[in-house]
């Protein structure tokens, strides 16, 4: 792929501030609300006025490259479900799985709970992992499978499961199924219905996850993009559940980033327990 071609299908954060973010979506420039971006914008107003309205101006799905992965950008779904703020975590996931394959001489077994658009699944599959991708929405599973197809991952070892992620994990533990890497990435339901609640449900799910780990695990990765949760809170939860296994816990903000001059946008918190650093 040439530099010009990459530029024409890539995602980039162009500016942020004034309660919005300005983003390059392949050939389009778009703006969306972002309550965390309180600061002043850096680009002049003329640049922001270039932004199009996706629901009106995007006539059909558009292929969009976010970091190492490609997705379909839908006029109705918009950018938010694709989660460009997770790009760095996808890259880490791919690196962990590649390292595991190199060291253990077998593919990593990965469980992706609340799989959504499939970013973590695709990243793991690119590194040769065998992935169980679980989401309660059949529509979300279909979109993730479409994303696998445009990343030429259709023939990889991906198990697509339409099920409640918590109930699925509980059954897997009962049946003594084991995984090397577990990703827990709950999203806020689009219809506003009460679903998985981080404060209410995460601690118990981490307890289930601890019983799903293999004898030589990579670790457990958690993201929280529901409301406000401090990285410190996630760090305490992870240490509480996994310190008995040794390893290290790291917690940090999830940031949507662009060029060095563009103010990074906080999008939540993440924590990971890794058996080996």
N, C-alpha and C positions, 0 to 999 in steps of 0.2 A: 504494500500500500504506500502510495506517495504521501509526502507531507501535505500536499493540497487536498488529497482525498480524505486524509484523516481529519483535517480541519473542517471539511464540509459535513462530516457526520458526528462531530464530537460535542460533548458537553463542556461548558466553562462558566464559572461564576464571574460575572463582569463587574458587578458593584453591589453594595448593600447599604441600607440606611433608610431612614424615614418610614420604617415599618414594612419595607419591601426588599426583595432581592431582584437583581437584574441578571438574566442568564442567557447564554448562547446555547441554543438547542439545534445543533447542526446548522442549517441555513437560516434559522429563525432567531430572533431575539424576543424574549418574553419576560414579563414581570409578574411576580406573585407575592401575596401577602406573607409577612414574616414578623410576628409580634416581638421577636427577640432583637430585631435590628432597630434599636432606638437612635443610633448615632446619625450624624449628617452624611449624606451621600458625597462621593468624591467626583463622580462623572457629572458633566453639565446636564441640564434638563433636556437638551436636544437629544442626547444619547438615550435617555429614558423614554422619550417620546417615540423612539423607533420600535418600542415593544409592541408586539401583536397580541391579540386575544386568541388563545389556543382554541377555545370552543368555537370561535367564529372563523378563524383564519386557517386552522389546520384541517384540511378537508379529508385526509385519510391518514392512517398510522404512518409514522416516520421512524426509520431506523436511527437510533441514537447510540453513540458509543460513550460509555462512562468508564473511564479508566481502561481496564483490560477487557471489559464486557460490552456486549451489544444488547439493546432492548428495543421493543416497539413502544414508541411514544404515541399514546392514543389521544384523540381530541377530547374524549369524555373523561378518561382517567387522569390526564395531566401528568405532571412530572413527579408529584409527591410520592406515589406508590413505588416509583423506581429507586428512590432513596439515594441520590448521588452523594449524600453526606457519609455513606458507608463505604465509599470507594477504598479508602485506606485499609479498612477492616477486611474487605474482600481480598485485597492483595496479601495481607498477612495470612488469611486463611489458605490461600493458594500456596504460599511459601511453607506453612506448617505441614500441609498435606504432602507437598513435594519432598520435604525433608524426611517425613515419616516413611514414605515409599523408599527413599534412598537408604535409610538406616535399617528398616525392618524387612525390606525386600517383599513387601506385600502392600496392597492399597489400604489407605486409611479407611475405616468405617465411620461415616459421618452421619449424625442425626441433626437435621435442620427443622426445628419446631417453629411454627408460624412462618412458613417458608416464603409467603408473599410472592413478589415478582421473581424471586429465585436467585438473587445476587450471590448469596453464600453458597447455594447449591452449585451454581455454574462455576464459581471460583474453585471449589473443591474438586468438581468433576474435571476441570481443566488440568488439575494436578494428578489425575488418575484415581481419585478417591471413589469409593462406593457410597452413594448417598441415599438416605431415606428422607424425602422432602415431604413434610406434613403440613397441611393447611385445611381448615374447616370449610373453605370456600371452593366449590368445584370450578367456578369461574377463574379464581386465582390460580388454581392448578393448571387450567388450560393456558392461561397467559404465560405462566412459568415454562410450560412445555414449548410454547411458541418461541420463547427466549432461548431455550436450549437449542432449538432447531437453527436459529440464525447465528448461534455460536458454534455450529457444527458439533453439537454434543448429543445429538439424538440417540446415537448408538452406545453412549456411555452407560455405566452401571448406576442408573438413577431410578429409584423406586418412588413413584408418585402416589401419595396417600391422601385421600380426602377423608379427614377425620378430625375430631377434636384433639388438638395437640396434647393436652394434659392427659386425657383418657388414653390416647395412644401410648404415651410414655409410660403410664402406669401399667398397661398391659404388657409392654415390652419388658418391663422389669419383672413382672410375674413370670414371664416365659423365659427369663434368664438370657435375653438378648443383650449383647454388649457392643458398645461403640467406643471409638478412639477419640472422637471429637464431637462435642454436643454444642449446638448453637441455639440460643433462645432469643428470638427477635420479635416480640409481640408488637403488633400495630394497633392503632385505635380503629375500631370498626367504623366503616364509612357511613353506615346508616345510624350511627349514634347509639346503637344498642349496647347494653352492658355486656362486655365480654371478659377477657382475661384482665384482671386488675393487678398491677405490679405490687402495690402495697398489700393487698389481700392475699395474692396467690403465688408470688414469686418464691418466697421462702420455702413453701411446700414443694414446689416444682423442682427447686434446686436439690431438695432432699431426695426426690425421685431420681434426678439426674445422677446423683452420687452413686446410686445403685445400678446405673447403666454403664458405668465406665469399665473399659477393658483392663487387663492386667498391666498393659503398657500404654496408658492413654496419652494423647496430646494435651487435652484439657477441656475446659468449658468456657464458652464466650457468651456473655449476656449483653444485650442492648436495651436501653430504656428510652423510647421516644414518645412516651405517654406523659404529658404534663411535665412537672418538674420533679426530678429525683437527683439528688446529689451523687457524684461519683463516690464520695465517702460512704454513703449509705450502701451502695452496691459492693464496695470493698469489704465492709463489715459482714455483709451477708455471705459473700464468697469465702472469706476467711473462716467464718463460722462453720460452713459446710465442708470445705475442702482442705483446711490446714492439716487435718489428720493424715492426708495423703502426701504431705510434703509439698514441694514445688513452690511457686511464687504467684502472688496475686497483684495485678496492676489495674487501677481504675483511673478513668480520665473522661474529659468531655468529648462528646462527638461534635466535630466541627465541619461545617461546609466551607471549603477553602477554594480560593482562586489564585491569581498571581500574588506576589508578595505585597503589592500595593493595595490589594483588595481586603477590607476588613473581614476576617473570618466570622462565620455566623454559628453560634451555639445551637445545637439541634438535639441535645439530650446527653445521656451518660452511657458509658460502657465499662464493663469490667471483665477481666479474663483471669482464669486460673490455669496456669500451665505447669504440667508435671516437671518439665525441664525448661529452663529459661532460653 
